Amino acid sequence: MAPSILNIIRGTYSTLLLIFSIILIMGLIAERNTKISADVHPAMAYCTIWGAILWLMMVEGGQGSLVGLVPVNPKIYKDSHPVAARCTKIAHTGDNLDRYLLGRQFMVVLVVFTVNMSGGPSGDITLWGLPDWLKSIMFGGGAAMILFTCMVGQLNSQVIASLCMLDYTNTYSALATLWVAMFIEWTGL
C-alpha cells in the first residue's frame, strides 16, 4: 500500500527537523558552546555524544528484544543466533529480566546525561547568527536535543529491535550491555 500524502509530509518535515537539529548540535560542539567541548575539546565532545547515542540505541533496543523474546523457545535459535541465545539464557533466568530492566533504566539516565553534557548548550550561546527566537526554541526549550536523543537514540532502535529481536541481541555489545545493566542493579544504584 502506498503511503498517504499526509505520511509523506510528516516524514519529510520530521527528517528535516532531525537533520537541522543534528547540524545545530554539531555546530554547538564545534563552536565550544557545550560543557565538554568548552572544558575539554570538541573532538572529545563529538566522540562522547556519538558513543553515548550508539550505546543508548543498544540499551533501548536490547530492552525490547529481551522482553519480546520471553515466550520464544531458545532451542529454535540457539544455533543460528548463539549470542542472542546466551543473552536470553542470562536474562530469562530467575528474576534477571527484572534486574536487567532496573539497571537498564539507570543506564538510560546516565547515557542521556552524558549526551546532554556533550551536546547541550552551556551558557549564553551564539551560533552562526541565528535569531534569538530560533535559539530559544531549539536550545532554550531543548527541542534540538530532544529530537536528536529520541529520534536517533531511542525510537528507531526500539522499532528495529521489535521487528528484529534475535538479530538485535545477537551482538557482543548487547551481551555487554546486559552485563553492565545487571552489574548496576547488583550495586544497588
Secondary structure, 3 states (H helix, E strand, C coil): CCCCHHHHHHHHHHHHHHHHHHHHHHHHHHCCCEHHHHHCCHHHHHHHHHHHHHHHHHHHHHHHHHHHCCCCCHHHCCCCCHHHHHHHHHHCCCCHHHHHHHHHHHHHHHHHHHHHHHHCECCCCCCCCCCHHHHHHHHHCCHHHHHHHHHHHHHHHHHHHHHCHHHHHCCHHHHHHHHHHHHHHHHCC
